[in-house]
Amino acid sequence: MNIVTNVRLTTAVKADASLYKQVEDAYFKLSAISEIGQATIIKRRKHTIKQLFQQNTTPIIVFERTGPKLYYSPDHPIYFHLDTTKVKLKALEQNQLPILVDMVNDLKGRGTKFSFVDGTMGFGRDSYLILKAFPNAKVYAVEQNPLIHFVISIGMKQFLNEDMNSRIQFIHADFQEWINKQDEIVDFLYLDPMFEQTLNDSDRMGELSRVTHSTIISENISNYKKLIIKAHYKSELFKKLNAIRCIRKTSKTHYGISINNQIQK
Ligand SMILES: C[S@@+](CC[C@H](N)C(=O)[O-])C[C@H]1O[C@@H](n2cnc3c(N)ncnc32)[C@H](O)[C@@H]1O
């Protein structure tokens, strides 16, 4: 689904030449995307984000030294930050594998080379976890929302070290269209599409769930060997995608795995 959006671009209150340059580059990049109706550069002056939203509710990307932040409303910016993934990374250091890592590890050892498509990148935290846990994994992070794709890919590139940067590719697309067009078969397709049942205010994905839409996932996805799906335990997706569910008694979010028999044969 293509939704056209406008966007405003500005800098942090304390700006320097590098931030102005980033705003200018962003203007040209975003103006070239068909889903962006109009990109406008605005002067920040000393305005607060709240003031910038008083007259006009068009989303704003604010360029700061730590990376760009996307505001759909004044209070909850979308930007690359690890948040609760820090807890998973700590566990990983102690060899306690977070569930996604554990599932991948069962099929491919920690040192193995494989390709992993994160079809619903969002904040990019799961992509980050895979890059971190599997030093030989190549990650394709696909996001359909052009503004989220833009800020998260820039923020993440700024945060990643050289090796991790060389192992990730950011793609602005609908993952279904993208993967079906690939010539090569990827080892893993991972989906965390965020369905209605998971959308509540206490959900850490809060702002993302407010501004993105859930997608209709078809059974006709091709070019992957194994699919891992994360969804609400009541989601129809497990059945639709033939996924065997890993039951987690303590969480409403379940993971499932399905093997693409057409490829395995
Ligand atoms: C729950 S978030 C994913 C969070 C992510 N796993 C993380 O670790 O940050 C879902 C994201 O998938 C994106 N999305 C939904 N359907 C998509 C599709 N068909 N193709 C690409 N991205 C999609 C949404 O725009 C949203 O940003």
The ligand as an SDF file (V2000), in Angstrom:
LIG
                    3D

 27 29  0  0  0  0  0  0  0  0999 V2000
    6.6780   -4.0790   14.6200 C   0  0  0  0  0  0  0  0  0  0  0  0
    7.6020   -3.1190   13.4810 S   0  0  0  0  0  0  0  0  0  0  0  0
    9.0450   -4.0940   13.3710 C   0  0  0  0  0  0  0  0  0  0  0  0
    9.9690   -3.8670   14.5210 C   0  0  0  0  0  0  0  0  0  0  0  0
   11.3180   -4.4840   14.2950 C   0  0  0  0  0  0  0  0  0  0  0  0
   11.2530   -5.9490   14.3490 N   0  0  0  0  0  0  0  0  0  0  0  0
   12.3640   -3.9820   15.2600 C   0  0  0  0  0  0  0  0  0  0  0  0
   13.1060   -4.8110   15.8190 O   0  0  0  0  0  0  0  0  0  0  0  0
   12.4880   -2.7800   15.4520 O   0  0  0  0  0  0  0  0  0  0  0  0
    6.8450   -3.4120   11.9150 C   0  0  0  0  0  0  0  0  0  0  0  0
    7.4370   -2.5830   10.7730 C   0  0  0  0  0  0  0  0  0  0  0  0
    7.1970   -3.2820    9.5630 O   0  0  0  0  0  0  0  0  0  0  0  0
    6.8770   -2.3660    8.5440 C   0  0  0  0  0  0  0  0  0  0  0  0
    6.1140   -3.1230    7.5310 N   0  0  0  0  0  0  0  0  0  0  0  0
    4.8480   -3.5970    7.6250 C   0  0  0  0  0  0  0  0  0  0  0  0
    4.5070   -4.2540    6.5010 N   0  0  0  0  0  0  0  0  0  0  0  0
    5.5990   -4.2120    5.6740 C   0  0  0  0  0  0  0  0  0  0  0  0
    5.8620   -4.7190    4.3590 C   0  0  0  0  0  0  0  0  0  0  0  0
    4.9440   -5.3850    3.6820 N   0  0  0  0  0  0  0  0  0  0  0  0
    7.0770   -4.5110    3.8180 N   0  0  0  0  0  0  0  0  0  0  0  0
    8.0400   -3.8130    4.5060 C   0  0  0  0  0  0  0  0  0  0  0  0
    7.8310   -3.2910    5.7360 N   0  0  0  0  0  0  0  0  0  0  0  0
    6.6280   -3.4890    6.3210 C   0  0  0  0  0  0  0  0  0  0  0  0
    6.0710   -1.2870    9.2630 C   0  0  0  0  0  0  0  0  0  0  0  0
    6.1080   -0.0630    8.5150 O   0  0  0  0  0  0  0  0  0  0  0  0
    6.8140   -1.1970   10.5980 C   0  0  0  0  0  0  0  0  0  0  0  0
    7.8370   -0.2310   10.5570 O   0  0  0  0  0  0  0  0  0  0  0  0
  1  2  1  0
  2  3  1  0
  2 10  1  0
  3  4  1  0
  4  5  1  0
  5  6  1  0
  5  7  1  0
  7  8  2  0
  7  9  1  0
 10 11  1  0
 11 12  1  0
 11 26  1  0
 12 13  1  0
 13 14  1  0
 13 24  1  0
 14 15  1  0
 14 23  1  0
 15 16  2  0
 16 17  1  0
 17 18  1  0
 17 23  2  0
 18 19  1  0
 18 20  2  0
 20 21  1  0
 21 22  2  0
 22 23  1  0
 24 25  1  0
 24 26  1  0
 26 27  1  0
M  CHG  2   2   1   9  -1
M  END
$$$$
